[in-house]
């Protein structure tokens, strides 16, 4: 292995990062120095220069010291805007819709899709958004989102800028995908890509991992990276220039997302909220979803891994789960609020996640671990909640609005996402008076696909669909 002195002498421009790597006990990064090409050496040094070794060491040490719930105070369930059932609630929702629609018409709303994750559980090659998902046409997730944006534009005669956050790893391929599909009918200037920051993954002793003899394992810094990237990449400025006042934020992998839902936009505006969240009721205490609570005097989302067993299973007198507000990562965020966060200058905390990460062992062989072997550090967007004074938490029906693609098989997989889409369309058709058969589990028997540009919601479908239509097991409109 090359010595620190030789390296520093040969590459004086990189002296600081070489020093930093050696002093942080990461000298193994140069273990294969004599075996790699000059171009690889340069790349490795550049990668090393982009890493703040002391910061990574601090993250690792802080994580070791942290105990479960160490940051949490007493938890209290938050106040929730319910799914409207009573006449009063329906009236409030209608009022919110009108406010939201007016804001959409004024062109104040942008859509922000976070798509920088690696999708490791899904294990597919490309970015998640490129996954073919529509039940009949096989359109990609990105295309579904794009069509919803087009449909909202048509409906409200408006223009909705679409910002997509990628990471260094998937940015090129994501942009190429949009180019090759001609931006799915959207204007090219309307879709704006920006990348988030990256951090190295470490092993359980805090050592950085290598992908190859010249490449360090780097991961996106979490969806909380959105907050910093919006500012650093000039996106906030771009939004302000375009007259955007509020951002509709969602994750790329939710195929049932109601993009720029006017009722949600309206509740957010009506309440002068800084950040708002949609939630669904948790299915069971151990469901792996973060819950929204009140704690330490403000709203918080607590990840399932950070909630104590006792709180996870706590129940109200009526037997319902006490902390059941499952966060589905659909938010409204006001531009003014972002400006306020930047004034704080207080960075979001990093959370450590244990993951299985392939790496190069001491012999230079690639290991695909079967157990968690690495820690990735990620910041979470919902940690900005501690800064909000006003926020709306709106409950929605999971079956109508939340079906994420996380795993290759089983729950939250492409199969469940497709079925959830078909079932949603099946309900719309039934409510329009068309008979659609279902199996014992309530799943539609057959395939249905409704283009958002034909009908964005049940009401639009009811107004447009031929009432005499006979469903023969396969319907695409
Ligand atoms: P997940 O936490 O589910 O991560 O992200 P993932 O990358 O999709 O999948 P795994 O955990 O590796 O299997 C939820 C959403 O947040 C985005 C993802 O693209 C997804 O839309 N995300 C996540 C980012 O944009 N950046 C990140 O650093 C992490």
Boltz pocket constraint, residues with backbone or C-beta under 6 A from the ligand:
constraints:
  - pocket:
      binder: B
      contacts: [[A, 114], [A, 115], [A, 116], [A, 117], [A, 118], [A, 119], [A, 120], [A, 121], [A, 122], [A, 128], [A, 165], [A, 196], [A, 197], [A, 219], [A, 220], [A, 221], [A, 222], [A, 223], [A, 225], [A, 250], [A, 251], [A, 252], [A, 253], [A, 378], [A, 405], [A, 406]]
      max_distance: 6.0
